[in-house]
Amino acid sequence: NWESLRIKDNINEELKVAISYAIFPMVSDLIEKILLRQEHLSFSLKEYGAGEILKALPKDKNMIAILSVVETISWPNFVDFEKNNSGWKIDELGEDEFVVAVSREHPVVQKKIISLEECNQLKADLNMVLLSWDKNALLNKLKCCEGDISLTLTNREKVISMVATGHAISLFPQRVMEFEMKMNKELAYIKVDSDDMRIKYFMIYNTMFQKSVRKQKVIDALKNSFKIL
């Protein structure tokens, strides 16, 4: 209930939220809805890669991170971080998988799932262009990439445009693609038959951080909304 977020006082507060590159538009859209119903609270949003956020969290215990990471690559590092750093807690928000973003006009969209071999053939026909997920380029380790990525960009709109116009393919979480497809009818996606495409969504925060009632209500609303996306 968004209306229940309203708290009648005049105290101005700021909530710092770190968000994975891949899910930034989806989460920021949720936060925009919260802002419309919450007075005297501002948000400071920043995009991070998995490797970057692991370095940033110990330096800023007031930061709350909402992340999407590859289950077989990055997730174990966060589990270890939680175990080795008292006060930090992980709340899992759900699971997903990476899918290949492709133009709706491409014949491959007639298939629901393709093999790794078919994915490699698709890369041979169209360049694979990725959003710059983090400095370590963890996605190079995925079997569907095999280190063969033509271009990485920090401009999300450019990546989406290249895919929509049929000039490239890319990788995004399935939920993100469904979100993007609502706004761009030229987009589509297909799944890849590979065991390393699974994703974990989660929130990580410091339990020692003294959160106000207003901030806690917003955090709870964000978690609950994310789970039902």
FIFIGU-318781 format. One record per residue (C-alpha): residue number from 1; x, y, z. Coordinates in steps of 0.001 Angstrom, whole numbers, plus 524288, in hexadecimal, padded with zeros to 5 digits. Example, Ala and Ser with C-alpha at 12.3 -4.5 7.8 and 13.67 -1.06 7.14 Angstrom:
2
@pos:1&px:8300C&py:7EE6C&pz:81E78
@pos:2&px:83566&py:7FBDC&pz:81BE4
This chain:
229
@pos:1&px:80000&py:80000&pz:80000
@pos:2&px:80745&py:80BE0&pz:7FAF9
@pos:3&px:7FEE1&py:81554&pz:802E8
@pos:4&px:803A9&py:80F03&pz:80F7A
@pos:5&px:81139&py:8144F&pz:80C48
@pos:6&px:80D1F&py:82228&pz:80FA4
@pos:7&px:8127F&py:826E9&pz:81C9B
@pos:8&px:80E39&py:83446&pz:82146
@pos:9&px:81A33&py:83B8B&pz:825D8
@pos:10&px:8235A&py:8458B&pz:81FE1
@pos:11&px:83033&py:83E39&pz:8216F
@pos:12&px:837CD&py:83D61&pz:814B0
@pos:13&px:83F19&py:8309F&pz:8129D
@pos:14&px:8474C&py:82A54&pz:8080C
@pos:15&px:8481B&py:81BEB&pz:804A7
@pos:16&px:8540C&py:8171D&pz:7FD2C
@pos:17&px:85135&py:80BC9&pz:7F40A
@pos:18&px:85B42&py:80479&pz:7EBE6
@pos:19&px:85551&py:7FD30&pz:7E06E
@pos:20&px:85ADB&py:7F367&pz:7D6B8
@pos:21&px:85CFF&py:7F8C1&pz:7C918
@pos:22&px:853F7&py:7EE7F&pz:7C354
@pos:23&px:8480A&py:7F1A4&pz:7CBA0
@pos:24&px:849BB&py:80053&pz:7CD76
@pos:25&px:83E2A&py:804C1&pz:7C4FB
@pos:26&px:834FC&py:7FAD1&pz:7CAFB
@pos:27&px:83881&py:7FE2E&pz:7D90C
@pos:28&px:83911&py:80CD3&pz:7D6C1
@pos:29&px:82B4B&py:80BDE&pz:7D12C
@pos:30&px:826D3&py:805C9&pz:7DDFA
@pos:31&px:82DBA&py:81066&pz:7E5A7
@pos:32&px:8273B&py:81AE4&pz:7DD63
@pos:33&px:81A00&py:81571&pz:7E193
@pos:34&px:81E4B&py:81602&pz:7EFBB
@pos:35&px:822B4&py:82426&pz:7EE43
@pos:36&px:8154A&py:8281F&pz:7E967
@pos:37&px:80F88&py:82395&pz:7F643
@pos:38&px:81A1C&py:826D6&pz:7FFFF
@pos:39&px:81CE0&py:8348D&pz:804EF
@pos:40&px:829AE&py:83951&pz:80AB3
@pos:41&px:831A4&py:82DFC&pz:80575
@pos:42&px:83B82&py:82EC0&pz:7FA6E
@pos:43&px:842E5&py:823C4&pz:7F3E6
@pos:44&px:8511A&py:82341&pz:7EFB2
@pos:45&px:8521B&py:818B8&pz:7E544
@pos:46&px:85E8D&py:81356&pz:7DF5E
@pos:47&px:86148&py:8082E&pz:7D5FC
@pos:48&px:86B55&py:7FDF7&pz:7D9A7
@pos:49&px:87122&py:7F157&pz:7D4C6
@pos:50&px:87268&py:7E5C4&pz:7DDFA
@pos:51&px:88100&py:7E797&pz:7DFEE
@pos:52&px:87F84&py:7F629&pz:7E241
@pos:53&px:874F8&py:7F4F2&pz:7EC87
@pos:54&px:87CB2&py:7EB15&pz:7F490
@pos:55&px:88740&py:7F571&pz:7F5E4
@pos:56&px:87DB6&py:80085&pz:7F875
@pos:57&px:8751D&py:7FA66&pz:80303
@pos:58&px:87F3A&py:7FA32&pz:80E19
@pos:59&px:881F6&py:8089C&pz:80BBE
@pos:60&px:873C7&py:80CE4&pz:80CD8
@pos:61&px:86B72&py:80573&pz:816A2
@pos:62&px:85FE8&py:80E57&pz:813C6
@pos:63&px:85EF9&py:80919&pz:805F2
@pos:64&px:854A8&py:7FF34&pz:8022A
@pos:65&px:85769&py:7F71C&pz:7F613
@pos:66&px:84D9E&py:7F076&pz:7ED23
@pos:67&px:854F4&py:7E777&pz:7E41F
@pos:68&px:85402&py:7DD38&pz:7D98E
@pos:69&px:85F8E&py:7D3FC&pz:7D88A
@pos:70&px:862DF&py:7C778&pz:7D160
@pos:71&px:86018&py:7BC2B&pz:7DA83
@pos:72&px:86C2D&py:7B45C&pz:7D6D3
@pos:73&px:875B7&py:7BFC7&pz:7D5ED
@pos:74&px:872E6&py:7CB23&pz:7DF29
@pos:75&px:868D0&py:7C607&pz:7E8D3
@pos:76&px:87292&py:7BDFF&pz:7F100
@pos:77&px:87ABE&py:7CA4A&pz:7F33B
@pos:78&px:86F37&py:7D14A&pz:7F989
@pos:79&px:86BE1&py:7C58A&pz:801F2
@pos:80&px:879F8&py:7C593&pz:806CA
@pos:81&px:87962&py:7D451&pz:808F3
@pos:82&px:86D60&py:7D2C8&pz:8119A
@pos:83&px:873D9&py:7C7ED&pz:81978
@pos:84&px:8808F&py:7CF5B&pz:81B52
@pos:85&px:87B08&py:7DCDD&pz:81E42
@pos:86&px:872C6&py:7DDF2&pz:82A6D
@pos:87&px:866EE&py:7E68C&pz:82926
@pos:88&px:864C8&py:7E44E&pz:81A96
@pos:89&px:858AF&py:7DCBF&pz:81692
@pos:90&px:853AB&py:7D758&pz:809B9
@pos:91&px:8452D&py:7D6C9&pz:806A0
@pos:92&px:842A1&py:7CECB&pz:7FA6B
@pos:93&px:83879&py:7D4EE&pz:7F170
@pos:94&px:8372C&py:7CA5D&pz:7E72D
@pos:95&px:83DAB&py:7C356&pz:7DBEC
@pos:96&px:83E71&py:7C58F&pz:7CD59
@pos:97&px:846F2&py:7C22F&pz:7C1B5
@pos:98&px:84E70&py:7C937&pz:7B744
@pos:99&px:8480F&py:7C927&pz:7A9DF
@pos:100&px:84CD5&py:7CD7A&pz:79C8D
@pos:101&px:846E9&py:7DA7B&pz:7989C
@pos:102&px:84423&py:7DADD&pz:78A1A
@pos:103&px:83C27&py:7E27B&pz:78033
@pos:104&px:82DFE&py:7DE28&pz:77F3B
@pos:105&px:82FF0&py:7DCF8&pz:77082
@pos:106&px:83AA5&py:7D2AF&pz:7716D
@pos:107&px:8362D&py:7C4F2&pz:76D86
@pos:108&px:83C62&py:7BF04&pz:779B4
@pos:109&px:8317D&py:7C4A4&pz:78236
@pos:110&px:828BF&py:7B9DB&pz:77D2C
@pos:111&px:8302F&py:7B0E4&pz:78660
@pos:112&px:82E14&py:7B12C&pz:7950C
@pos:113&px:83BB6&py:7AC22&pz:7981F
@pos:114&px:84851&py:7AA3A&pz:79086
@pos:115&px:85462&py:7A1EE&pz:792DE
@pos:116&px:861ED&py:7A74E&pz:7959B
@pos:117&px:8658F&py:7A3B3&pz:787B6
@pos:118&px:85A27&py:7AB83&pz:78263
@pos:119&px:85DDC&py:7B6D9&pz:78B39
@pos:120&px:86BAC&py:7B6A4&pz:785C8
@pos:121&px:86632&py:7B6BA&pz:777FF
@pos:122&px:85DA4&py:7C23D&pz:77B96
@pos:123&px:869C1&py:7C964&pz:7807E
@pos:124&px:87061&py:7C686&pz:7739D
@pos:125&px:8652D&py:7CD0F&pz:76C62
@pos:126&px:86345&py:7D859&pz:775C3
@pos:127&px:86D00&py:7DE82&pz:77F14
@pos:128&px:86ACE&py:7DC41&pz:78D90
@pos:129&px:86A80&py:7E98D&pz:7942F
@pos:130&px:86981&py:7EA16&pz:7A2EB
@pos:131&px:866EE&py:7F45F&pz:7ACF3
@pos:132&px:87369&py:7F639&pz:7B4E0
@pos:133&px:86F52&py:7EE20&pz:7C094
@pos:134&px:87B8B&py:7F00C&pz:7C8AE
@pos:135&px:88A1A&py:7F214&pz:7C73F
@pos:136&px:88D08&py:7E38D&pz:7C7E9
@pos:137&px:883FA&py:7E074&pz:7BC62
@pos:138&px:87EC7&py:7D467&pz:7C356
@pos:139&px:875BF&py:7D16E&pz:7B820
@pos:140&px:88183&py:7CD72&pz:7B013
@pos:141&px:88149&py:7C120&pz:7B868
@pos:142&px:873B3&py:7BD19&pz:7B430
@pos:143&px:87365&py:7B1EC&pz:7AA7B
@pos:144&px:86ABE&py:7B97A&pz:7A12D
@pos:145&px:87519&py:7C428&pz:7A051
@pos:146&px:88197&py:7BC1D&pz:7A042
@pos:147&px:8896A&py:7C8AC&pz:7A0F3
@pos:148&px:883FC&py:7CC9B&pz:793BD
@pos:149&px:87DB5&py:7D9CE&pz:79655
@pos:150&px:87EA5&py:7E3CD&pz:78B6B
@pos:151&px:87BF6&py:7EFFA&pz:79360
@pos:152&px:878C0&py:7F481&pz:7A11C
@pos:153&px:871EA&py:8017B&pz:7A345
@pos:154&px:86DF8&py:80972&pz:7AF10
@pos:155&px:8629A&py:80F56&pz:7A774
@pos:156&px:856CF&py:8069F&pz:7A9E2
@pos:157&px:84E44&py:80D92&pz:79FE0
@pos:158&px:85872&py:80B3B&pz:79556
@pos:159&px:85915&py:7FCA8&pz:7983C
@pos:160&px:84A3D&py:7FB86&pz:797DC
@pos:161&px:849BA&py:8035B&pz:78B37
@pos:162&px:853E4&py:7FAB4&pz:78493
@pos:163&px:84C22&py:7EE9C&pz:7885C
@pos:164&px:83EED&py:7F439&pz:7845A
@pos:165&px:843F3&py:7F83D&pz:776EC
@pos:166&px:849DE&py:7EADF&pz:77469
@pos:167&px:85825&py:7EF10&pz:77511
@pos:168&px:85BD0&py:7E73E&pz:7812A
@pos:169&px:857B9&py:7DD77&pz:78B64
@pos:170&px:859C3&py:7DF34&pz:799EB
@pos:171&px:85779&py:7D8D0&pz:7A733
@pos:172&px:84DFE&py:7DD79&pz:7B190
@pos:173&px:8464F&py:7D729&pz:7BC92
@pos:174&px:83936&py:7D221&pz:7B7D0
@pos:175&px:8319D&py:7DB41&pz:7C0E0
@pos:176&px:83918&py:7E6D3&pz:7BB7D
@pos:177&px:83604&py:7E300&pz:7AD87
@pos:178&px:827A0&py:7E1BD&pz:7B0B9
@pos:179&px:8285C&py:7EF54&pz:7B6BB
@pos:180&px:82F56&py:7F4E8&pz:7AAB7
@pos:181&px:82601&py:7EE41&pz:7A13E
@pos:182&px:81A87&py:7F5A5&pz:7A71C
@pos:183&px:820C1&py:80241&pz:7A24A
@pos:184&px:8273B&py:7FD75&pz:795C2
@pos:185&px:81F37&py:7F45F&pz:78D3C
@pos:186&px:82AFA&py:7F18A&pz:78479
@pos:187&px:83184&py:7E972&pz:78F23
@pos:188&px:830A1&py:7DAED&pz:791BA
@pos:189&px:8388F&py:7D095&pz:798CA
@pos:190&px:83BDB&py:7C233&pz:79855
@pos:191&px:84127&py:7B90E&pz:7A2AB
@pos:192&px:84DF4&py:7B19F&pz:7A1BF
@pos:193&px:84F3B&py:7A36C&pz:7A5C5
@pos:194&px:85A7F&py:7A536&pz:7AF39
@pos:195&px:85C3D&py:7A24D&pz:7BDA1
@pos:196&px:86315&py:7AF17&pz:7C115
@pos:197&px:858A3&py:7B901&pz:7BD41
@pos:198&px:851C4&py:7B913&pz:7CA75
@pos:199&px:85101&py:7C5DF&pz:7D213
@pos:200&px:84EB6&py:7C959&pz:7E041
@pos:201&px:84795&py:7D5D2&pz:7E407
@pos:202&px:84A2A&py:7DA89&pz:7F1CD
@pos:203&px:84B55&py:7E607&pz:7FAF6
@pos:204&px:85734&py:7E783&pz:803C1
@pos:205&px:857FD&py:7F149&pz:80ED2
@pos:206&px:85E35&py:7F3BD&pz:81C13
@pos:207&px:8554F&py:7F05E&pz:82779
@pos:208&px:85CF3&py:7F9A4&pz:83050
@pos:209&px:858B2&py:80515&pz:827D1
@pos:210&px:84E8C&py:80CB9&pz:82F9A
@pos:211&px:8431B&py:80DAA&pz:82648
@pos:212&px:837DB&py:816CF&pz:82905
@pos:213&px:829D6&py:81200&pz:8286F
@pos:214&px:82852&py:818F3&pz:81B60
@pos:215&px:83453&py:8127B&pz:81567
@pos:216&px:83073&py:80518&pz:81A80
@pos:217&px:822E5&py:8064D&pz:81494
@pos:218&px:828C0&py:809F7&pz:80772
@pos:219&px:83284&py:7FEBC&pz:807E8
@pos:220&px:827CE&py:7F507&pz:80B35
@pos:221&px:81F15&py:7FA3D&pz:8005B
@pos:222&px:82A34&py:7F963&pz:7F69D
@pos:223&px:82D54&py:7EB59&pz:7FA65
@pos:224&px:81F23&py:7E718&pz:7F9B0
@pos:225&px:81CE4&py:7EDE0&pz:7EC9E
@pos:226&px:8292E&py:7E7FE&pz:7E6D3
@pos:227&px:824D9&py:7DA41&pz:7EA74
@pos:228&px:8183D&py:7DB59&pz:7E2B6
@pos:229&px:81DB4&py:7E1DC&pz:7D687
